[in-house]
Amino acid sequence: MLVQKLLALLIMLIPAAIAVFGIKLMRDTLYLLFNPTLPFQWAKFILGLILFVLPVLFIGGFILHHDRKRNRVQPRFMLPEQEDEE
């Protein structure tokens, strides 16, 4: 049980660290707009945005999947029941 909880924590911490790095890239890009030293600042900002959005979506999906298994979500977030056609 402890190993499962530690594994779940690790699964959540890795994307969170990537998201923090994405925020750092976006912040650095915005501050360097006032003192341009590198070309293609927009590419660095887009990379930071991607590195922020994808881990946030992963963490949200992980939490939604976990809560669906325990029936803790509102009915609109539940998966539709599949009907057997025989």
Residue pairs with C-beta under 8 A, 6 or more apart in sequence:
11 62
12 59
12 62
15 54
15 55
15 56
15 58
15 59
16 55
16 59
18 51
18 54
18 55
19 51
19 52
19 55
19 56
19 59
21 48
21 51
22 47
22 48
22 49
22 50
22 51
22 52
22 53
22 55
23 48
23 52
24 48
25 44
25 45
25 47
25 48
25 51
26 45
26 48
26 49
26 52
27 48
28 44
28 48
29 41
29 42
29 44
29 45
29 48
30 45
32 38
32 41
33 41
38 44
64 73
64 77
67 73
68 77
68 78
68 79
